[in-house]
Amino acid sequence: MVKLKIDNKDIEVSAGTTVLKAAESVGIHIPSMCYLDGCSNHPTCMVCMVKDTQTGKMMPSCATKVVDGMNLASEDAEVFEARKEAVELLLSDHVGDCEAPCRVACPAFMDIPKMNRFIAQGKFDEALEIVKEEIALPHILGHICSAPCEKVCRRKDVDEAVSICILKRTSAEKSENTYLPEVDKASSKKVAIIGSGVAGLAASYHILRAGHKCTLFEKESVIGGMLQTAITKDEMPQEVLDSEIEILQKLGLEIKLNSPVNSDNFESIREEYDAVIIASGSDSDEIAKLNLDFKGEKEAFKTNLPDVFAGGSLVRLQKMAVKALAQGKELAHSVNQSLNGQEIKASKRKFNSRFGVLRQTEALEYLKESVEGNRKEIKNTAGAMAEAARCLHCDCRKIDNCKLRDCAETYQADRRKFLMGDRETLKKHFNHESIVYEPEKCIKCGLCVEIAQRNKELTGLTFIGRGFDVEMAVPFNQNISVALTQTAHKCAEVCPTGALALK
């Protein structure tokens, strides 16, 4: 047996054990992208680095065998920086977006590509479920959203942007059932929301989903705030607002009309409710008299009162309905943290790789899984399906299980640090029945090569070229459908990035 220390923990393992496995035996997690149990360990990613505390030497833990008396560090500042730099080097050669540009541009961060895929298949119930994860009021927003997502749609580089806003509305109109989201276990907490505009209504939806009771205070005799006063019936029929309110009431929303909140009753509301959200708009004199200190979105919409949060146009004039809706979601997020006794932090989006402007040849690559032609008229189900099918599928297929993205997030990597010269041209290989190969996402870990060899694939994949120009490819100019006949799913499953992924 071999005795060593990692992060001052005493470890005893069998001779021949790797440092990575020794660390794992005592609960120390060391990240790696090119390691897989049962495969040869040829360190390529260098993300699993550890440091010999006696010599200061860095070593790849996945391929280094334990030695008696070793004293290693896996978590200090030098190790962190070494791993960060390894990730940044990998990113410098990575051509791919994690999130589609349309989703990044959406203030509410709606998963637009997934919605489009469901609509293209005629699955409107499933599409609406995706929409309502982030968009509390899809029927309303489908009429009045200014669609910042469409301004960055990559389809514009081919012909015209996908009609995302109308498709969002269509998901609400064509769904066969009134979708009520799953609600968390009921809590004993009560939340008051002052103001029934877009921000207030959106906040109530997410508060109710979290299992809390929610009461909406509206000073006017009708609900909706600016939706009633600034939006014409031609822009959005009244029944659209009514249908959204009905859904909120089914979720348990209590509405109090003709109920202005002012300095006379504000403290009694604070006493009755566990948290208060102020989303009353910028023209509310009553709220202004409360002399609250509004801290804004960077500070999670907190005020100087611990149980009071404020957003919407009261904090900053919102000209875009979707931004007000996004603020409503974030207000609910902060309140939920507060009610659960957690530290109140503004939500943060995960690391996102971006490769920039789409070249003409790359647009053709994306068209391989789309359809030709300009925007389709959306008058019926068939029209909606045809328009949704124009989506180019710009998001990564491994968006939720990409090791490169996870490591970039952990180490707060700068994706641009080692960028130099022209990037490689994005390519997509679709000539396999079940997988897609995108070579510019490959980190050359060699796992697919070894898996194919072990399963006696006729050709499999191999390294072609030398040095910086090496790439994974099929030998003898065969296509990938010949190379991977039995192991395609396994290779896609273990690929640490989106280079090999299931269609």
C-alpha positions as CSV (number, residue, x, y, z in Angstrom):
1,M,0.0,0.0,0.0
2,V,1.1,3.6,-0.7
3,K,0.6,6.4,1.8
4,L,0.3,10.0,0.7
5,K,-1.4,13.3,1.5
6,I,-3.7,15.4,-0.7
7,D,-4.9,18.7,0.7
8,N,-3.5,17.5,4.1
9,K,-5.7,14.4,4.1
10,D,-4.0,11.2,4.8
11,I,-4.7,8.6,2.1
12,E,-3.7,5.0,1.7
13,V,-4.2,3.2,-1.6
14,S,-2.8,0.4,-3.7
15,A,0.3,0.8,-5.7
16,G,-0.4,1.7,-9.3
17,T,-3.4,3.9,-8.3
18,T,-3.6,7.3,-10.1
19,V,-3.6,10.5,-8.1
20,L,-7.1,11.2,-9.5
21,K,-8.5,8.0,-8.1
22,A,-6.6,8.4,-4.8
23,A,-8.2,11.8,-4.4
24,E,-11.6,10.4,-5.3
25,S,-11.3,7.7,-2.6
26,V,-11.4,10.4,0.1
27,G,-14.0,12.6,-1.5
28,I,-11.7,15.1,-3.2
29,H,-13.1,16.0,-6.6
30,I,-10.6,16.8,-9.3
31,P,-12.1,17.9,-12.7
32,S,-11.0,16.2,-15.9
33,M,-12.3,16.2,-19.5
34,C,-10.1,13.5,-21.1
35,Y,-10.4,10.9,-18.3
36,L,-12.7,7.9,-18.5
37,D,-12.7,4.8,-16.3
38,G,-11.5,1.8,-18.2
39,C,-9.7,3.8,-20.9
40,S,-6.0,4.7,-21.3
41,N,-5.1,8.0,-19.6
42,H,-3.3,10.2,-22.1
43,P,-3.6,13.7,-20.5
44,T,-4.6,16.2,-23.1
45,C,-6.9,18.6,-21.4
46,M,-4.6,19.3,-18.4
47,V,-7.5,20.4,-16.3
48,C,-6.8,17.8,-13.7
49,M,-3.5,19.4,-12.6
50,V,-2.3,19.1,-9.0
51,K,0.8,20.4,-7.3
52,D,3.6,18.7,-5.5
53,T,3.8,21.0,-2.4
54,Q,7.5,20.1,-1.9
55,T,8.8,20.9,-5.4
56,G,6.0,23.2,-6.7
57,K,5.8,20.9,-9.8
58,M,2.4,20.6,-11.5
59,M,1.3,17.2,-12.7
60,P,-1.8,15.7,-14.4
61,S,-3.6,13.7,-11.8
62,C,-5.3,11.4,-14.3
63,A,-2.0,9.9,-15.5
64,T,0.3,10.3,-12.5
65,K,0.7,7.2,-10.3
66,V,0.9,7.6,-6.5
67,V,4.3,7.5,-4.8
68,D,4.9,6.9,-1.1
69,G,5.3,10.1,0.8
70,M,3.6,12.4,-1.8
71,N,2.2,15.6,-0.5
72,L,-0.1,17.2,-3.0
73,A,-2.4,20.2,-3.3
74,S,-5.5,20.1,-5.4
75,E,-7.2,23.3,-4.4
76,D,-4.7,26.2,-3.8
77,A,-4.4,29.4,-5.9
78,E,-1.6,28.1,-8.1
79,V,-3.6,25.0,-9.0
80,F,-6.7,27.1,-9.7
81,E,-4.8,29.3,-12.1
82,A,-3.1,26.4,-13.9
83,R,-6.5,24.8,-14.5
84,K,-8.1,28.1,-15.5
85,E,-5.3,28.6,-18.1
86,A,-5.8,25.1,-19.4
87,V,-9.5,25.7,-19.9
88,E,-8.8,29.1,-21.6
89,L,-6.4,27.4,-24.0
90,L,-9.0,24.9,-25.0
91,L,-11.6,27.7,-25.5
92,S,-9.2,29.5,-27.8
93,D,-9.7,26.7,-30.3
94,H,-13.4,26.1,-29.6
95,V,-15.8,27.2,-32.3
96,G,-19.3,26.9,-31.0
97,D,-22.0,28.7,-29.0
98,C,-23.3,27.2,-25.8
99,E,-26.5,29.2,-25.9
100,A,-28.2,30.3,-29.1
101,P,-27.8,34.1,-29.6
102,C,-31.6,34.5,-29.5
103,R,-31.8,33.0,-25.9
104,V,-28.9,35.2,-24.8
105,A,-30.7,38.3,-26.1
106,C,-33.9,37.4,-24.3
107,P,-34.1,39.3,-21.0
108,A,-36.1,36.5,-19.5
109,F,-33.6,33.9,-21.0
110,M,-36.3,31.8,-22.6
111,D,-35.1,28.5,-24.3
112,I,-36.2,29.6,-27.7
113,P,-34.5,26.8,-29.8
114,K,-36.2,24.1,-27.7
115,M,-39.6,25.8,-28.1
116,N,-39.1,25.9,-31.8
117,R,-38.2,22.2,-32.0
118,F,-41.4,21.3,-30.2
119,I,-43.5,23.5,-32.4
120,A,-41.9,22.1,-35.5
121,Q,-43.1,18.7,-34.4
122,G,-46.6,20.0,-33.7
123,K,-46.1,19.5,-29.9
124,F,-47.6,22.8,-28.7
125,D,-48.3,21.6,-25.1
126,E,-44.6,20.8,-24.7
127,A,-43.6,24.0,-26.3
128,L,-45.8,26.1,-23.9
129,E,-44.3,24.2,-21.0
130,I,-40.8,25.3,-22.1
131,V,-42.0,28.9,-22.6
132,K,-43.6,29.2,-19.2
133,E,-40.4,28.1,-17.4
134,E,-39.2,31.7,-18.0
135,I,-42.0,33.6,-19.6
136,A,-44.9,33.9,-17.1
137,L,-47.3,35.7,-19.6
138,P,-46.6,34.2,-23.1
139,H,-50.0,35.2,-24.5
140,I,-49.5,38.8,-23.5
141,L,-45.9,39.0,-24.5
142,G,-46.7,37.3,-27.8
143,H,-48.7,40.5,-28.7
144,I,-46.5,43.3,-27.2
145,C,-42.9,42.0,-27.0
146,S,-40.4,44.0,-29.0
147,A,-38.6,40.7,-29.8
148,P,-34.9,41.5,-29.1
149,C,-34.3,37.8,-29.8
150,E,-35.2,38.2,-33.4
151,K,-32.7,41.0,-33.9
152,V,-29.8,38.6,-33.3
153,C,-31.4,35.5,-34.9
154,R,-28.7,33.8,-37.0
155,R,-31.3,33.0,-39.6
156,K,-31.0,36.7,-40.6
157,D,-27.6,35.7,-42.1
158,V,-29.4,33.4,-44.5
159,D,-32.7,35.3,-45.2
160,E,-35.0,36.4,-42.5
161,A,-35.2,36.0,-38.7
162,V,-37.5,33.3,-37.4
163,S,-40.8,34.7,-36.1
164,I,-40.0,33.9,-32.5
165,C,-42.5,36.3,-30.9
166,I,-45.5,35.0,-32.9
167,L,-44.4,31.4,-32.3
168,K,-44.4,32.1,-28.5
169,R,-47.9,33.4,-28.8
170,T,-48.9,30.5,-30.9
171,S,-47.7,28.0,-28.2
172,A,-50.3,29.6,-25.9
173,E,-53.0,29.7,-28.5
174,K,-52.6,26.2,-29.9
175,S,-52.0,24.3,-26.7
176,E,-54.8,21.8,-26.2
177,N,-54.9,22.2,-22.5
178,T,-54.6,25.2,-20.1
179,Y,-51.1,24.6,-18.8
180,L,-50.7,24.9,-15.1
181,P,-47.1,24.4,-14.0
182,E,-46.0,22.1,-11.3
183,V,-46.1,24.0,-7.9
184,D,-43.6,23.4,-5.1
185,K,-44.9,22.1,-1.7
186,A,-47.0,24.7,0.0
187,S,-45.2,26.9,2.4
188,S,-46.7,28.9,5.2
189,K,-45.3,32.1,3.7
190,K,-47.4,35.0,2.4
191,V,-46.2,37.6,-0.2
192,A,-47.8,40.9,-1.0
193,I,-47.3,42.4,-4.5
194,I,-48.1,46.1,-5.0
195,G,-48.9,46.8,-8.6
196,S,-50.5,44.6,-11.3
197,G,-48.5,45.5,-14.4
198,V,-46.2,43.1,-16.2
199,A,-43.6,43.0,-13.5
200,G,-46.1,42.4,-10.7
201,L,-48.0,39.7,-12.6
202,A,-44.8,37.9,-13.6
203,A,-43.6,38.0,-10.0
204,S,-46.9,36.6,-8.7
205,Y,-46.5,33.6,-11.2
206,H,-43.1,32.6,-9.9
207,I,-44.0,33.3,-6.3
208,L,-47.0,30.9,-6.6
209,R,-44.9,28.3,-8.3
210,A,-42.5,28.4,-5.3
211,G,-45.4,27.3,-3.1
212,H,-46.0,30.6,-1.3
213,K,-49.4,32.4,-1.0
214,C,-49.6,35.6,-3.0
215,T,-51.9,38.7,-2.9
216,L,-51.8,41.4,-5.5
217,F,-52.8,45.0,-4.5
218,E,-54.0,47.2,-7.3
219,K,-55.0,50.8,-6.7
220,E,-57.3,51.0,-9.8
221,S,-60.6,49.2,-10.4
222,V,-59.1,47.0,-13.1
223,I,-56.0,44.8,-13.2
224,G,-53.1,45.2,-15.6
225,G,-51.5,48.6,-14.9
226,M,-49.8,49.9,-18.1
227,L,-51.4,46.9,-20.0
228,Q,-54.7,48.7,-19.6
229,T,-53.5,52.3,-20.1
230,A,-50.7,52.2,-22.6
231,I,-51.7,49.2,-24.9
232,T,-54.5,49.5,-27.4
233,K,-57.1,46.8,-27.9
234,D,-55.8,46.5,-31.4
235,E,-52.3,45.6,-30.1
236,M,-53.7,43.2,-27.5
237,P,-57.3,42.2,-27.0
238,Q,-58.7,42.4,-23.5
239,E,-59.4,38.6,-23.5
240,V,-55.7,38.0,-23.8
241,L,-55.1,39.7,-20.4
242,D,-58.1,38.0,-19.0
243,S,-56.9,34.6,-19.9
244,E,-53.5,35.2,-18.3
245,I,-55.2,36.5,-15.1
246,E,-57.4,33.4,-15.0
247,I,-54.4,31.1,-15.0
248,L,-52.8,33.0,-12.1
249,Q,-56.0,32.8,-10.1
250,K,-56.1,29.0,-10.7
251,L,-52.6,28.9,-9.3
252,G,-54.0,30.7,-6.2
253,L,-53.5,34.4,-6.8
254,E,-55.7,36.6,-4.6
255,I,-56.4,40.0,-6.2
256,K,-57.4,43.2,-4.3
257,L,-58.6,45.9,-6.6
258,N,-59.2,49.6,-5.5
259,S,-56.5,49.0,-2.9
260,P,-53.9,51.8,-3.0
261,V,-50.9,51.3,-0.8
262,N,-49.6,54.3,1.0
263,S,-47.8,55.5,4.1
264,D,-50.9,54.9,6.2
265,N,-51.3,51.1,5.4
266,F,-47.8,50.0,4.3
267,E,-46.6,49.0,7.7
268,S,-49.8,47.0,8.4
269,I,-49.2,45.1,5.1
270,R,-45.6,44.4,6.2
271,E,-46.9,43.0,9.4
272,E,-49.4,40.7,7.7
273,Y,-47.1,39.4,5.0
274,D,-43.7,37.8,5.1
275,A,-42.4,39.7,2.1
276,V,-43.5,42.7,0.0
277,I,-42.8,43.3,-3.7
278,I,-43.3,46.8,-4.9
279,A,-43.9,46.9,-8.7
280,S,-46.2,49.8,-9.0
281,G,-44.7,51.8,-11.8
282,S,-42.9,55.1,-11.9
283,D,-46.0,57.3,-11.5
284,S,-47.1,56.2,-8.0
285,D,-47.0,59.1,-5.7
286,E,-48.2,57.0,-2.7
287,I,-45.2,54.7,-3.0
288,A,-42.8,57.6,-3.5
289,K,-43.8,58.9,-0.1
290,L,-42.6,55.7,1.6
291,N,-39.0,57.0,1.2
292,L,-37.5,53.6,0.4
293,D,-34.0,53.2,-0.8
294,F,-34.2,51.1,-4.0
295,K,-31.0,49.1,-4.8
296,G,-31.8,47.8,-8.2
297,E,-31.2,44.6,-10.1
298,K,-27.4,44.3,-9.4
299,E,-28.3,44.0,-5.7
300,A,-31.2,41.6,-6.3
301,F,-33.8,44.4,-6.1
302,K,-33.4,44.8,-2.3
303,T,-34.4,47.9,-0.5
304,N,-33.3,49.3,2.9
305,L,-36.1,47.2,4.5
306,P,-35.1,43.5,4.7
307,D,-38.5,42.1,3.7
308,V,-39.3,44.6,1.0
309,F,-38.1,44.3,-2.7
310,A,-38.8,46.8,-5.5
311,G,-38.5,46.5,-9.3
312,G,-40.1,47.3,-12.6
313,S,-40.5,50.9,-13.7
314,L,-40.4,52.1,-10.1
315,V,-36.7,51.4,-10.0
316,R,-35.9,52.1,-13.7
317,L,-38.3,53.0,-16.5
318,Q,-39.0,49.9,-18.5
319,K,-39.9,50.5,-22.2
320,M,-39.7,46.8,-23.0
321,A,-42.4,44.6,-21.6
322,V,-40.1,41.6,-21.7
323,K,-37.6,43.4,-19.5
324,A,-40.4,44.2,-17.0
325,L,-41.4,40.5,-17.1
326,A,-37.8,39.4,-16.5
327,Q,-37.5,41.7,-13.5
328,G,-40.7,40.2,-12.1
329,K,-39.1,36.8,-12.3
330,E,-35.9,38.1,-10.6
331,L,-38.0,39.8,-7.9
332,A,-39.6,36.5,-7.1
333,H,-36.2,34.8,-7.1
334,S,-34.9,37.2,-4.5
335,V,-38.1,36.9,-2.4
336,N,-37.9,33.1,-2.5
337,Q,-34.3,33.2,-1.3
338,S,-35.3,35.6,1.6
339,L,-38.2,33.4,2.6
340,N,-36.0,30.3,2.6
341,G,-33.4,32.0,4.8
342,Q,-30.8,32.0,2.0
343,E,-28.3,34.7,1.1
344,I,-30.1,37.0,-1.3
345,K,-28.1,37.1,-4.6
346,A,-29.0,38.2,-8.1
347,S,-29.2,35.2,-10.4
348,K,-26.3,34.8,-12.7
349,R,-26.2,33.2,-16.2
350,K,-23.8,30.3,-16.7
351,F,-20.6,30.7,-18.9
352,N,-21.5,31.0,-22.6
353,S,-19.0,30.3,-25.4
354,R,-19.6,32.5,-28.5
355,F,-17.8,32.4,-31.8
356,G,-19.1,35.6,-33.3
357,V,-20.3,36.4,-36.8
358,L,-21.6,33.5,-38.9
359,R,-19.7,33.2,-42.2
360,Q,-21.6,32.4,-45.4
361,T,-20.2,28.9,-45.6
362,E,-21.2,28.3,-42.0
363,A,-24.7,29.4,-42.7
364,L,-24.9,26.6,-45.2
365,E,-23.7,24.2,-42.5
366,Y,-26.5,25.3,-40.2
367,L,-29.1,24.9,-43.0
368,K,-28.3,21.2,-43.1
369,E,-30.8,20.8,-40.2
370,S,-33.3,23.4,-41.3
371,V,-35.4,24.2,-44.3
372,E,-35.0,26.7,-47.2
373,G,-37.1,29.8,-47.6
374,N,-38.2,33.1,-46.0
375,R,-40.7,33.5,-43.2
376,K,-43.8,31.5,-43.3
377,E,-47.3,33.0,-42.7
378,I,-48.5,31.7,-39.3
379,K,-52.3,31.5,-39.7
380,N,-52.7,27.9,-38.6
381,T,-50.9,24.9,-37.0
382,A,-49.2,24.0,-40.3
383,G,-47.9,27.5,-40.7
384,A,-46.5,27.6,-37.2
385,M,-44.8,24.2,-37.7
386,A,-43.3,25.4,-41.0
387,E,-42.0,28.6,-39.5
388,A,-40.5,26.9,-36.4
389,A,-38.7,24.4,-38.7
390,R,-36.7,27.4,-40.1
391,C,-34.8,27.5,-36.7
392,L,-31.1,26.7,-37.3
393,H,-30.5,24.9,-34.0
394,C,-27.8,27.3,-32.9
395,D,-27.7,26.0,-29.4
396,C,-25.3,23.3,-28.4
397,R,-26.7,19.8,-28.1
398,K,-24.6,19.2,-24.9
399,I,-25.7,22.4,-23.3
400,D,-26.4,20.7,-19.9
401,N,-23.6,18.2,-19.8
402,C,-20.6,19.8,-21.5
403,K,-17.5,19.3,-19.3
404,L,-15.7,22.2,-21.0
405,R,-18.6,24.6,-20.2
406,D,-18.7,23.3,-16.6
407,C,-15.0,23.9,-16.1
408,A,-15.1,27.3,-17.8
409,E,-17.8,28.2,-15.3
410,T,-16.0,26.8,-12.3
411,Y,-12.7,28.6,-13.1
412,Q,-14.4,31.8,-14.5
413,A,-12.4,31.4,-17.7
414,D,-11.9,34.2,-20.2
415,R,-12.8,32.7,-23.5
416,R,-10.9,35.4,-25.4
417,K,-7.6,35.3,-23.5
418,F,-5.7,33.2,-26.0
419,L,-7.6,34.0,-29.2
420,M,-5.3,35.0,-32.0
421,G,-5.7,35.1,-35.8
422,D,-8.6,33.8,-37.7
423,R,-10.7,31.1,-36.1
424,E,-11.5,27.8,-37.7
425,T,-14.6,27.5,-39.9
426,L,-17.5,25.7,-38.2
427,K,-18.6,22.5,-39.9
428,K,-21.4,20.0,-39.1
429,H,-21.3,16.4,-40.3
430,F,-24.8,14.9,-40.4
431,N,-24.1,11.7,-42.5
432,H,-24.8,9.4,-39.5
433,E,-28.3,8.3,-38.6
434,S,-28.0,9.1,-34.9
435,I,-25.1,11.5,-34.2
436,V,-23.7,14.8,-35.3
437,Y,-20.0,15.5,-35.5
438,E,-18.7,19.1,-35.1
439,P,-14.9,18.9,-35.4
440,E,-14.2,22.5,-34.3
441,K,-15.6,21.6,-30.8
442,C,-13.2,18.6,-30.4
443,I,-10.5,18.8,-27.7
444,K,-8.6,15.7,-29.1
445,C,-9.1,13.6,-25.9
446,G,-9.0,10.4,-28.0
447,L,-11.8,8.7,-26.0
448,C,-13.9,8.0,-29.2
449,V,-10.8,6.5,-30.8
450,E,-10.2,4.1,-28.0
451,I,-13.9,3.1,-27.6
452,A,-14.1,2.3,-31.3
453,Q,-10.9,0.2,-31.2
454,R,-12.0,-1.7,-28.1
455,N,-15.3,-2.6,-29.8
456,K,-13.6,-3.6,-33.0
457,E,-15.1,-1.0,-35.3
458,L,-13.9,-1.6,-38.8
459,T,-12.3,1.9,-39.1
460,G,-13.4,4.0,-36.2
461,L,-11.9,7.5,-35.8
462,T,-8.3,8.5,-35.6
463,F,-5.9,11.4,-35.3
464,I,-5.2,13.0,-38.7
465,G,-2.3,15.5,-39.0
466,R,0.3,16.7,-36.6
467,G,0.8,19.4,-33.9
468,F,-1.7,22.2,-33.9
469,D,-3.3,21.0,-37.1
470,V,-4.3,17.6,-35.7
471,E,-7.9,16.7,-35.9
472,M,-10.2,13.7,-35.3
473,A,-11.4,12.2,-38.5
474,V,-12.4,9.0,-40.3
475,P,-9.5,7.3,-42.0
476,F,-9.4,6.5,-45.7
477,N,-11.9,9.3,-46.5
478,Q,-14.8,7.2,-45.3
479,N,-17.8,8.9,-43.7
480,I,-18.7,8.7,-40.0
481,S,-21.6,6.3,-40.6
482,V,-19.1,3.7,-41.7
483,A,-16.7,4.5,-38.9
484,L,-19.1,4.2,-36.0
485,T,-21.6,1.4,-36.5
486,Q,-21.8,-0.1,-33.0
487,T,-20.3,2.6,-30.7
488,A,-21.8,5.9,-31.9
489,H,-24.1,6.4,-28.9
490,K,-21.3,5.5,-26.5
491,C,-18.9,7.9,-28.2
492,A,-21.4,10.7,-28.1
493,E,-22.2,10.0,-24.5
494,V,-18.6,10.3,-23.3
495,C,-17.5,13.1,-25.5
496,P,-16.6,15.9,-23.1
497,T,-17.8,18.7,-25.4
498,G,-20.5,18.9,-28.1
499,A,-18.2,17.6,-30.8
500,L,-20.0,14.3,-30.9
501,A,-23.6,14.5,-29.9
502,L,-26.9,12.6,-30.4
503,K,-29.1,14.2,-33.1
